[in-house]
Amino acid sequence: MTWWETLPTLAATALVYFLPGLMILAAAGLRRLNLVALAAPVSASVSGMTAIMLPYLKLPFNPVSYFAVSVLAAAAVAVFRLLRRRRRSAAGSEAAGTRFTGFLGANVPLSPADTGIWLARLAIPAAVLIPAAIISLRYITGFGSPDSFSETFDNIYHLNAVRYIADTQNGSTLTLGNLTAASKGLYPAAMHDSMALVLMLGAPSVMAVVNVGTIVTGAIVWPLGCVFLISRIVGYRPMPLLAAGILSAGFSGFPYLMVGYGVLYPNHAAIALLPAVLGLAIEALGMSRTPPGSPLAPVLALAATVPGLALSHPSTFVALLGFATPVVIGRLIRSWLAAREGLVSRRQPRFWLAFTVAYLLATTAVWVVARPSLSSAGWTPFQTNARAIGEILGSAPMGTTTAWVMLVLTIVGLYVIARQLRRYWWVAGMYAAGAVLYLVVSSWSNGFFRNFLTGVWYTDSFRLAALLPVVTLPVVVLGAEWVIWRVRALTGALIATAKERPAALPRAASGMIGRLPASSGIAMGCVVLLALGLGAQGGTLSTVQNRISTIFTTTPTASLLSTDEVSLLNEVAAIVPEGDVVVGNPRTGASLVYAFSGRRALAPHIFGIRTPEEQLLLDHWDEAAYNAAVCPAIKSLKAYWALDFGNTEITPRAEPLVGVRDLTDNTAPGVKLVKAVGSARLFRVTACG
């Protein structure tokens, strides 16, 4: 399969990822940036919440029900908006500035002041299209083929989960668990739900769905969210918004790291949503550059996006609470200062004090509750404090090459914040929150404090490294804007000098500069920004891209599936009847028979609770000819088939799982070799009739 052949899958992905959000937000009256930037977070909420609700209504989760719920939600929003406008009209308070969505600047165009009308018109499209092209190219190069897959441990679950949801038409986060009836349990499913919908729309394979969905998430959802976040902090100014988009493609920590490590697809999906939701939190708290006209609307918008974030991965919701803490404190301080100056009543700071206390208590409670067991948190610190600080400043987490452009812009951005501390100190606070998390997890000794602070992320440095770009980007954009405006001011000064005092410059330079139009400063600013964006695509990104390419390459000795094993899995659907179950050691990758062929795996994931029958076959399937308990279990589960992928396991564990071990040396009686591709073999039991 070529990438051109995935265009229908791309179209289906765009429909699933954006259309529900676009309908609902358009019904609410949103336009321009806010409409497109918030569409994916709202769609994720619709996907995750619909998958939870439908089982209680005895309805299947599929594209028909998904889009039907989306239409109903859009209709409800439209009715609410209409009733609200009528109520305001009846009260005589209808005004252009009091529309339901006015808080989001839904109808606020970019200001062309000092930048020119064309830059104002093209800033946001360019801010999305440029990083989309860069990130897509890096992903496509790293993946190699639409049918490639990550040769890593976590991928067994993620690929099978997408197939499982499509087959069962049940994607509830409350029951997805480890993909069997016996191991139902809580697992964040919003990302898998969306990808399963794409598969149900006719995508050619699970792998193509996951790869295309990953590209759309990283190359489109992430830049849109970044531009939205910066618009809340600096306002609708073309140059910083353009910088936000271009520089969003320059971090190795995200979007690439979660695909090059793990793979951690749910974290990848959730972090891509985080900038937009964080921007809404800033808006809802009244800390955006343009304060909201109504406190209700931003709260409603936040409520519409938080479920999608939390159901994609709850740890990213916890990160949202942590990053928003300086914003909450900033709102308290701002209200106190306004009350002291007599601009607001003294009741307002009392309200924000109570809100801040409640918020901090609730955040602490969530921080404690929303964490895995420490038995799953096996990652340890690996570097010194000094090195961790250098990696944070240089946007080079996990030992990658220092991103020199990002380092310079971060330092300049911190300088800008220091110069305008009253306006931007909480931006530095968000950056400090992300920096402290990474510093502690990567360089502090194991103990209560490290476990408490970072246990939500399994004390895993990679997961917290991926969060750094979210809070680094605002600092970097402030630095980039300062550099651009200094260059523009210098250009303007040189042009003025060449025209007014030509003798002050060398003759050749004076003549050339004097002929430049006054708008040359804008052009020079764009050139500098593009140069910064190009410089941000340095060696650190090549390192991460090479990592992606390595783990997405299947070789004869690959760690999860070899080329022989993949070839055999691609033939299973033509051999094994629908409804039959295939036995295999999941730690050898044999469980991926489900994702590849659609034939159920007895153990679709390495982890999970097994029924007595399932455990019996995992331990004794090859004893069917002489163990009286085996054939009844085989017939009950229709587990007539077994895959032998040898004894090499991607994650060896104490549990032996030797039910297909005798197949390796052909000592098991009562079984027949059906297909062999190299050392990969498919067997059928003959001892059970």
C-alpha positions in Angstrom: 0.0 0.0 0.0 1.2 3.5 -0.9 0.4 6.7 1.0 -1.7 7.9 -1.9 -3.9 4.9 -1.4 -4.6 6.1 2.2 -6.5 9.3 1.0 -9.9 7.7 1.6 -8.7 6.8 5.1 -7.5 10.3 5.6 -10.9 11.7 4.5 -12.6 9.3 7.0 -10.2 10.4 9.7 -10.9 14.0 9.1 -14.7 13.4 9.3 -14.4 11.5 12.6 -11.9 13.8 14.2 -13.4 17.1 13.2 -17.0 17.0 11.9 -18.9 16.6 15.2 -16.9 19.4 16.8 -17.4 21.6 13.8 -21.2 21.1 13.8 -21.5 21.7 17.5 -19.3 24.7 17.6 -20.8 26.2 14.5 -24.2 25.8 16.1 -22.8 27.8 19.1 -21.7 30.5 16.7 -18.0 30.0 16.7 -16.0 31.1 13.6 -12.5 31.2 12.3 -9.7 30.0 14.5 -11.9 29.0 17.4 -14.1 26.9 15.3 -11.4 24.8 13.7 -9.0 24.7 16.8 -11.6 23.4 19.2 -13.3 21.0 16.8 -11.0 18.1 17.5 -11.2 18.4 21.4 -15.0 18.6 21.2 -15.1 15.6 18.8 -12.9 13.6 21.2 -15.4 14.4 23.9 -18.3 13.2 21.7 -16.5 10.0 20.8 -15.4 9.1 24.3 -18.7 10.0 26.0 -20.9 8.4 23.3 -19.0 5.2 23.7 -19.7 5.2 27.4 -23.4 6.1 27.2 -24.5 3.8 24.3 -24.1 0.5 26.1 -26.6 1.7 28.8 -29.1 2.4 26.0 -28.4 -1.1 24.4 -27.2 0.7 21.2 -24.0 -0.1 19.2 -21.1 2.3 19.0 -20.5 2.8 15.3 -20.4 5.7 12.7 -24.2 5.9 12.5 -24.7 6.3 16.2 -21.6 8.6 16.5 -22.7 11.1 13.9 -26.4 10.9 15.0 -25.4 11.9 18.6 -23.3 14.7 17.1 -26.2 16.0 15.1 -28.5 15.9 18.2 -25.8 17.7 20.3 -25.5 20.4 17.6 -29.2 20.8 17.5 -29.4 21.1 21.2 -26.7 23.8 21.2 -28.5 25.7 18.4 -31.7 25.6 20.4 -30.0 26.8 23.6 -28.3 29.6 21.7 -31.6 30.6 20.1 -33.5 30.6 23.4 -30.8 32.6 25.0 -30.8 35.2 22.3 -34.6 35.5 22.5 -34.5 35.9 26.2 -31.9 38.7 25.9 -33.9 40.3 23.1 -37.0 40.2 25.3 -35.1 41.9 28.1 -33.9 44.5 25.7 -30.2 43.7 26.2 -29.4 42.2 22.8 -26.2 43.8 21.5 -23.5 43.0 19.1 -21.0 42.6 21.9 -23.0 40.2 24.0 -23.4 37.2 21.7 -23.1 33.8 23.2 -19.7 33.2 21.6 -18.3 36.7 21.9 -16.0 35.5 24.7 -14.0 33.5 22.3 -13.4 36.3 19.9 -15.3 34.1 17.4 -15.8 37.1 15.0 -12.6 38.9 15.8 -10.3 39.0 12.7 -6.6 39.3 12.9 -5.5 42.9 13.2 -3.7 44.1 10.1 -2.2 47.0 12.1 1.6 47.2 11.4 1.7 43.9 9.5 -0.4 44.5 6.4 -3.7 43.0 5.4 -2.3 40.0 3.5 -0.2 38.8 6.4 -3.2 39.2 8.7 -5.3 37.1 6.3 -2.7 34.4 5.7 -1.2 34.1 9.2 -3.4 31.4 10.6 -3.6 29.3 7.4 0.2 29.5 7.2 0.6 28.8 10.9 -1.3 25.5 10.4 -0.2 24.4 6.9 3.6 24.9 7.4 3.9 22.7 10.6 1.3 20.3 9.1 3.6 19.7 6.1 6.7 19.4 8.2 5.3 17.0 10.8 3.5 14.9 8.2 6.7 14.5 6.2 8.7 13.5 9.3 6.0 10.9 10.3 5.6 9.5 6.8 9.4 9.2 6.5 9.6 7.6 9.9 6.7 5.2 9.3 7.9 4.2 5.8 4.7 2.5 4.8 1.0 2.9 5.8 1.0 -0.7 6.9 4.1 -0.4 9.1 3.7 -0.7 12.9 5.7 0.0 16.0 7.8 -3.0 17.0 7.2 -2.2 20.7 5.5 -3.7 23.7 2.6 -1.3 24.0 1.5 -1.7 20.4 0.1 -5.1 21.1 -2.7 -3.5 23.1 -3.3 -0.4 21.0 -3.7 -2.2 17.6 -5.9 -4.9 19.1 -8.0 -2.4 21.0 -8.9 -0.6 17.8 -10.0 -3.9 16.2 -11.8 -5.0 19.4 -13.9 -1.8 19.5 -14.8 -2.1 15.8 -15.8 -5.8 16.2 -17.8 -5.4 19.4 -19.1 -1.9 18.6 -18.5 -1.2 22.3 -15.7 1.3 23.1 -16.6 2.3 26.7 -13.7 3.5 28.8 -15.4 1.9 31.7 -15.1 -1.6 30.3 -12.4 -1.7 27.6 -9.8 -3.1 30.1 -7.6 -5.8 28.6 -9.9 -6.7 25.8 -11.6 -9.8 27.2 -14.8 -10.4 29.0 -12.9 -11.6 32.1 -10.6 -8.5 32.2 -13.2 -5.8 31.7 -12.1 -2.6 33.4 -11.2 1.1 33.2 -9.0 2.2 30.3 -9.0 5.6 28.5 -10.5 4.8 25.2 -11.3 8.1 23.3 -8.4 7.7 20.9 -9.1 4.1 20.2 -12.8 4.9 19.8 -12.1 7.5 17.1 -9.7 5.2 15.3 -12.2 2.3 15.5 -14.8 4.5 13.8 -12.4 5.1 11.0 -11.9 1.4 10.6 -15.6 0.8 10.6 -15.9 3.3 7.7 -13.9 1.0 5.5 -10.2 1.6 6.2 -8.0 -1.2 4.7 -6.2 -2.2 7.9 -5.8 -1.3 11.6 -2.2 -0.3 10.9 -3.2 2.2 8.2 -5.9 3.7 10.5 -3.5 4.1 13.4 -0.7 5.6 11.2 -3.0 8.1 9.4 -4.8 9.0 12.7 -1.4 9.6 14.3 -0.4 11.9 11.5 -3.6 13.9 11.7 -3.3 14.2 15.4 0.3 15.4 15.4 0.3 17.4 12.2 -3.1 19.2 12.4 -4.6 18.9 15.8 -1.4 19.9 17.6 -0.5 23.0 15.6 -4.2 24.2 15.7 -4.1 23.9 19.5 -0.8 25.7 19.8 -2.0 28.6 17.7 -5.2 28.8 19.8 -3.2 28.8 23.1 -1.0 31.6 22.0 -4.0 33.6 20.8 -5.3 33.5 24.4 -2.0 34.8 25.8 -0.9 37.5 23.2 -4.2 38.2 21.4 -5.0 38.1 17.7 -1.7 39.4 16.4 -0.5 37.8 13.1 3.2 37.5 13.8 3.1 35.6 17.2 0.3 33.3 15.9 2.4 32.5 12.8 5.4 31.9 15.1 3.3 29.6 17.3 2.4 27.4 14.4 5.9 27.3 12.8 7.7 26.7 16.0 5.2 24.0 17.2 6.9 21.7 14.7 10.4 22.3 16.2 10.1 20.3 19.5 11.5 16.8 19.7 9.5 16.3 22.9 6.2 16.5 21.1 4.7 15.4 18.9 7.4 12.9 18.0 8.6 11.5 21.3 5.4 9.6 22.2 5.5 7.8 18.8 9.2 7.2 18.9 9.0 5.7 22.4 6.4 3.3 23.8 4.4 3.7 21.6 2.2 5.8 23.7 -0.6 6.6 21.4 -3.2 7.7 24.0 -0.6 10.2 25.5 0.1 11.4 22.0 -3.6 12.1 21.4 -4.2 13.7 24.7 -1.2 16.0 24.6 -2.1 17.2 21.1 -5.5 18.3 22.6 -3.9 19.9 25.7 -2.9 23.4 24.3 -6.4 24.1 23.1 -8.0 23.0 26.4 -5.3 25.0 28.4 -6.1 28.0 26.2 -9.8 27.7 27.1 -8.9 27.4 30.8 -7.0 30.7 30.5 -10.0 32.2 28.9 -12.5 30.9 31.4 -10.4 32.3 34.3 -10.4 35.7 32.7 -6.6 35.8 32.2 -6.6 35.9 28.4 -5.3 39.0 26.6 -8.9 39.9 25.7 -11.0 39.1 28.8 -14.3 37.2 28.1 -17.5 39.2 27.9 -19.4 36.4 29.7 -18.1 33.9 32.3 -20.7 31.3 31.3 -19.6 30.7 27.7 -15.9 29.8 28.3 -16.9 27.5 31.2 -19.3 25.7 28.8 -16.6 25.4 26.2 -14.2 24.0 28.7 -16.8 21.5 29.9 -17.2 20.4 26.3 -13.5 19.7 25.8 -12.2 18.4 29.1 -14.0 15.0 28.7 -12.2 14.3 25.5 -8.9 15.2 27.1 -9.4 13.0 30.2 -10.8 10.1 28.2 -7.8 10.2 25.8 -5.5 10.0 28.8 -6.3 11.1 32.4 -2.7 11.9 33.2 -2.9 14.8 30.7 -6.0 16.1 32.5 -3.9 16.1 35.7 -1.2 18.0 33.7 -3.9 20.5 32.8 -4.7 21.0 36.4 -1.0 21.5 37.3 -0.3 23.9 34.4 -3.5 25.9 35.2 -2.5 26.4 38.8 -0.4 29.5 38.2 -3.3 30.9 36.1 -5.7 30.4 39.0 -3.3 32.1 41.4 -2.8 34.9 38.9 -6.5 35.5 38.7 -6.7 35.8 42.5 -3.8 38.3 42.5 -5.3 40.3 39.7 -8.7 40.5 41.4 -7.0 41.6 44.7 -5.0 44.3 42.9 -8.1 45.5 41.1 -10.1 45.7 44.4 -7.3 47.6 46.1 -7.3 50.1 43.3 -11.1 50.4 43.5 -11.8 48.9 40.1 -14.0 46.1 41.4 -15.9 45.4 44.6 -14.2 43.6 47.5 -16.5 40.6 47.0 -14.6 39.6 43.9 -11.3 38.8 45.5 -13.1 36.9 48.2 -14.8 34.8 45.6 -11.4 34.1 43.9 -9.8 33.3 47.2 -12.4 30.7 47.9 -12.2 29.3 44.3 -8.4 29.1 44.5 -8.5 27.2 47.8 -11.1 24.8 46.5 -9.1 24.4 43.2 -5.9 23.6 45.0 -7.6 21.1 47.3 -9.4 19.4 44.4 -6.2 19.3 42.3 -4.3 17.7 45.2 -7.0 15.1 45.6 -7.0 14.3 41.9 -3.2 14.2 42.0 -3.3 11.5 44.7 -6.2 9.4 43.3 -5.4 9.5 39.6 -2.2 7.5 39.7 -1.2 3.9 38.9 0.2 1.5 41.5 3.9 2.2 42.3 4.5 -1.4 41.3 4.0 -0.2 37.7 6.3 2.8 38.2 9.6 1.2 37.5 11.4 4.2 35.9 14.3 5.7 37.8 16.2 9.0 37.6 19.1 8.9 35.1 20.9 12.2 35.1 22.1 15.1 37.2 20.1 18.3 38.1 22.4 20.4 36.0 21.9 18.3 32.9 18.2 18.2 33.4 18.1 22.0 33.6 20.1 22.2 30.4 17.7 19.9 28.6 14.8 21.9 29.8 16.2 25.2 28.5 17.5 23.7 25.3 14.3 21.8 24.5 16.3 18.6 24.4 14.8 16.2 26.9 15.9 12.6 27.2 19.4 13.3 26.1 18.6 14.6 22.6 20.7 17.2 20.8 20.3 20.8 22.1 17.9 22.8 19.9 19.9 25.9 19.8 17.2 28.1 18.2 14.8 27.1 20.9 17.4 27.7 23.6 18.0 31.2 22.4 14.3 32.0 22.0 13.6 30.5 25.5 16.1 32.8 27.1 14.9 35.8 25.2 11.3 34.9 26.1 12.1 34.7 29.8 13.7 38.1 29.4 10.5 39.4 27.9 8.5 38.0 30.7 10.8 39.6 33.3 10.4 42.9 31.6 6.6 42.6 31.6 6.3 40.5 34.8 2.9 41.8 35.9 1.3 40.7 32.6 3.2 37.4 32.0 4.4 36.0 35.3 1.8 33.3 35.2 3.2 32.2 31.8 6.5 31.7 33.5 4.7 29.8 36.2 3.3 27.3 33.7 6.8 26.9 32.2 8.2 26.4 35.7 5.5 23.7 36.5 6.5 21.7 33.5 10.2 22.2 34.2 9.9 21.1 37.8 8.1 17.9 36.9 10.7 16.9 34.3 13.6 18.0 36.6 12.3 15.9 39.5 11.4 12.8 37.5 14.7 12.7 35.6 17.2 13.8 38.2 15.9 13.5 41.8 16.4 10.4 43.9 13.6 7.9 44.4 11.5 8.8 47.4 8.2 10.0 48.6 8.4 13.5 47.0 9.4 12.2 43.5 6.7 9.5 43.6 4.1 11.9 44.8 4.9 14.6 42.2 5.4 12.3 39.2 3.6 9.0 40.0 0.7 10.0 37.9 3.0 9.5 34.9 4.5 6.2 36.3 7.6 8.3 37.3 8.4 8.0 33.6 10.7 10.8 32.3 9.6 10.3 28.6 5.9 11.1 29.4 6.8 14.3 31.2 9.4 15.2 28.6 6.5 15.2 26.1 4.6 17.7 28.1 7.4 20.3 28.1 6.6 21.8 24.6 3.1 22.8 25.7 4.4 25.2 28.4 7.7 26.0 26.5 5.9 27.2 23.4 4.5 30.5 25.0 7.9 31.4 26.2 9.5 30.7 22.9 6.9 32.7 21.0 7.4 35.7 23.2 11.1 35.4 22.5 10.5 35.1 18.8 8.2 38.1 18.7 10.8 40.2 20.4 13.5 39.2 18.0 11.3 39.8 15.0 10.2 43.2 16.1 13.8 44.2 16.9 14.8 43.2 13.4 11.9 45.1 12.0 12.8 48.2 14.0 16.4 48.0 12.8 15.2 47.6 9.2 12.9 50.6 9.6 15.7 52.7 11.2 18.2 51.8 8.4 15.6 52.8 5.7 14.9 56.1 7.4 18.6 56.8 7.8 19.3 56.0 4.1 16.6 58.4 3.0 17.1 61.2 5.5 20.9 61.1 6.2 22.4 59.0 3.4 25.9 60.1 4.3 25.7 58.2 7.6 25.8 54.9 5.7 28.3 53.6 3.2 27.5 54.9 -0.3 26.6 51.5 -1.8 24.5 50.4 1.2 22.8 53.8 1.4 21.7 53.6 -2.2 20.4 50.1 -2.0 18.7 50.5 1.4 17.1 53.9 0.4 15.3 52.2 -2.5 13.5 49.7 -0.2 9.8 50.4 0.5 8.6 51.2 4.0 7.0 47.7 4.2 10.4 46.0 4.0 10.4 45.7 7.8 7.4 43.4 7.6 9.1 41.3 5.0 12.3 41.1 7.1 10.3 40.0 10.0 8.8 37.2 8.0 12.2 36.2 6.7 13.5 36.1 10.3 10.6 34.0 11.4 11.0 31.5 8.6 14.7 31.3 9.4 13.9 30.6 13.0 11.5 27.9 12.0 14.1 26.4 9.6 16.7 26.5 12.3 14.4 24.7 14.8 14.4 21.7 12.4 17.9 20.8 13.5 19.6 17.7 14.5 17.5 17.0 17.6 14.5 16.3 15.4 16.5 14.1 13.0 17.5 11.9 16.0 13.9 11.4 17.0 12.8 10.7 13.5 15.5 8.1 13.1 14.2 6.5 16.3 10.7 6.3 14.8 12.1 4.8 11.6 14.0 2.2 13.6 11.1 1.0 15.7 8.7 1.0 12.7 11.0 -1.2 10.6 10.2 -4.9 10.6 13.2 -7.1 10.1 13.9 -10.9 10.2 15.0 -10.4 13.8 12.6 -7.6 15.0 11.7 -7.5 18.6 7.9 -7.9 18.3 7.2 -9.5 14.9 9.7 -10.7 12.3 9.1 -10.4 8.6 8.2 -14.1 8.5 5.7 -13.7 11.3 4.0 -10.7 9.6 3.8 -12.7 6.3 2.0 -15.5 8.1 -0.3 -13.2 10.0 -1.4 -11.6 6.7 -2.5 -15.1 5.5 -4.4 -16.2 8.6 -7.7 -14.6 7.5 -7.7 -16.9 4.4 -7.1 -20.0 6.5 -8.9 -19.6 9.9 -12.7 -19.4 9.7 -14.5 -16.4 11.2 -15.5 -16.9 14.8 -12.6 -19.3 15.5 -10.0 -18.3 18.1 -6.2 -18.5 17.8 -4.0 -19.5 20.7 -0.6 -18.0 21.1 1.9 -16.6 23.5 1.1 -12.9 23.6 4.6 -12.0 24.6 5.9 -13.3 21.2 3.6 -11.0 19.3 1.3 -13.8 18.3 -1.7 -11.9 19.8 -1.4 -9.4 17.0 -3.2 -12.0 14.8 -6.3 -10.1 15.9 -5.2 -6.7 14.6 -3.8 -8.2 11.4 -6.5 -10.8 10.4 -9.6 -10.1 12.5 -9.4 -13.5 14.0 -9.8 -13.4 17.7 -6.7 -14.1 19.9 -7.2 -16.1 23.0 -5.0 -13.6 24.9 -5.3 -10.2 23.0 -2.9 -8.5 25.4 0.0 -9.5 27.5 -1.8 -8.5 30.6 -5.3 -9.4 31.7 -7.4 -11.7 33.9 -7.8 -15.2 32.3 -10.7 -17.5 32.8 -9.8 -21.0 33.9 -10.4 -22.3 30.4 -8.3 -19.6 28.8 -5.4 -20.2 31.2 -5.7 -23.9 30.6 -5.2 -23.5 26.9 -2.4 -21.0 27.3 -0.6 -23.6 29.4 -1.7 -26.9 27.9 -3.1 -26.4 24.3 -0.4 -28.7 22.9 -1.5 -31.5 25.2 -4.9 -32.0 23.6 -4.1 -35.6 22.5 -3.6 -36.8 26.1 -4.9 -34.2 28.6 -8.6 -34.9 29.0 -9.3 -31.3 30.1 -8.0 -29.6 27.0 -10.4 -30.7 24.2 -13.5 -29.6 26.1 -11.9 -26.1 26.6 -10.9 -26.0 22.9 -14.4 -26.8 21.7 -16.0 -24.4 24.2 -13.8 -21.5 23.0 -13.5 -22.6 19.4 -9.7 -22.4 19.9 -8.7 -24.9 17.3 -5.7 -22.9 16.0 -2.4 -22.0 17.5 0.5 -19.8 16.4 4.1 -20.8 17.2 6.4 -17.8 17.0 9.2 -19.4 18.9 10.4 -18.6 22.5 11.7 -15.1 22.1 9.5 -12.8 24.1 9.4 -9.0 23.9 8.8 -8.8 27.7 9.7 -12.0 29.5 7.7 -12.6 32.7 7.5 -15.2 35.4 4.2 -16.6 34.0 5.4 -19.4 31.7 2.6 -19.7 29.1 4.0 -23.0 27.7 0.8 -24.1 25.9 2.4 -23.9 22.5 6.0 -24.6 23.6 6.0 -28.3 22.3 5.0 -27.1 18.9 8.5 -25.7 18.4 10.2 -29.1 18.2 7.3 -31.0 16.7 6.8 -33.2 19.7 3.1 -32.4 20.3 0.8 -35.2 19.1 -2.7 -34.5 17.7 -1.9 -31.3 16.0 -1.3 -30.5 12.3 1.0 -27.9 10.7 -1.2 -25.9 8.4 1.1 -23.1 7.2 4.7 -22.2 7.8 6.6 -19.1 6.7 10.2 -19.5 7.8 10.2 -20.2 11.5 6.6 -18.8 12.0 4.0 -21.6 12.0 0.2 -22.0 12.2 -1.2 -25.2 13.6 -4.6 -26.8 13.9 -5.6 -29.3 16.6 -6.7 -32.7 15.2 -7.1 -34.6 18.5 -10.4 -33.0 19.3 -12.4 -34.3 16.3 
